[in-house]
Amino acid sequence: MEVEPFRNKTEKPSMDHPHATTSDAARVLRKRRKRRNICFGAIALLVFIIILITILAFTVFKAKRPVTTVDSVSLSDLNFSVDLARFRVLLNATLDVDLSIKNPNKVGFKYRDSNAQLNYRGQQIGEAPIPAGKISADQTVPMNLTLTVMADRLIYNSRFFSDVTTGGVLPLYAVTRISGKVNVMNLFKIQ
């Protein structure tokens, strides 16, 4: 029976078995290359995903403002009274306003309580609240609002009577501001 002599593990193997030395070294070298290739592949995949998300966030999923369109306005109530004690004319009008709000984003848009305003020559003469809600991607939502007009502000404007008598047309300007958040892939929340 032949006994192999005890050898220190830090010693280099003897040249008695040359095949064992090269195969062990080659095996270790292959394992290192395999680990290195896996690490490079994982890093490359991670960089690719980050670049892809960044490109999509700035192109396809770029947050756009909702488009608000006033479809129709109709007069539903008109109250007129004169206060002789204070020398004032009280005029109150209620308008029914049909709006359409389009979400041009590729993701849903969640908005907070907002308002619609009616202006006459730069002065606010009416306001209507818009309740909070959500609009899905590429969806248009119709809304019906009741706008109360503070018409006494119209009467006290110096240009009001000239607008009514000359053409019978009032230059009214409707403004709707809707603020909210667009949530892109639960990564970016844009207001």
Buried (B, 14 or more C-beta within 10 A) or exposed (E): EEEEEEEEEEEEEEEEEEEEBEEEEEEEEEEEEEEEEEEEEEEEEEEEEEEEBEEBBEEEBEBBEBEBEBEEBEEEEEEEEEEEEEEEEEBBBBBBBBBEBBBBBBBBBEBEEBBBBBBBBEEEBBBBEBEEBEBEEEBBBEBEBEBBBBBEBBEEBEEBEEBEEEEEEEEBEBEBEBEBEBBBEEEBEBE
